[in-house]
Amino acid sequence: MRLLGIGSAAALIVSIIYLRLYPLVLVAVLLAGVIGQFYRPAAQTLVTDLTPPGRAGAHPGRPGHTTHNKTLGSHRYALRNINCSRDSGDAMPRSIVVVSAGSALAVAVLAGCTSAHGAGTAATARKAAAQAGAHLRQLCTEQVSWERRGEASVKALYADTGALAADASASNFAGVTKAGRKLSSDAIAAATLPLPPLAQSSWKALTTDYAAAGSAIAAGHPGSAVPELEAGNSAISAFSTAVGKCPGLDS
């Protein structure tokens, strides 16, 4: 009965890793817990029989506790026998070996579940990284095609902002107005291009902000154009950074 209970419980524990439905897992755990206790009545009887006469009597002055004290005495005697066997180099009783094997099996199964879960998580992460890399490569390939038309607009916007900064530093107000008009014109032209595969939001922002800033400067209001000009500079920097992640591209 003892071997049958422990063996059946171990088999049920092993079956948990193969079950996919949560209700079946609950049933397997419940049966493992119930069947694993079948051996206890027989084991308790065996321990009681092995207890020497006179070792499990009632404590003086505590009537009514004879059975309880007998059981406690049996447990103490069994534990003492285990300790003596260990100290003298004797083999561990077979029942203890079976119990230890069942516990080790349960721990191994649980550890296997944890390892499988960790391996599954790592595999999922690797798969996601591979998919992200493949998606980026596809976008970079499309970006190369877009650059054939969009590169000239990007260079023109960089040149316009550079000329605007140079004229402002030299207090060349006529040059500032001209550079603002050119910046607005080039930004509006860039906005008519198809959206790039990469950093589309940055592209929309830089064309809108530069067009607004250039129009304000051309109208003689350079001070009001500063916020849009700074926002356009930040957007074109973000766009260039995103494109720079593609090998061979550096807008």
PyMOL commands that set and color helices and strands:
alter all, ss='L'
color gray80, all
select helices_A, chain A and resi 2-18+22-35+40-50+66-87+94-169+173-191+200-218+223-243
alter helices_A, ss='H'
color red, helices_A
deselect
rebuild
show_as cartoon
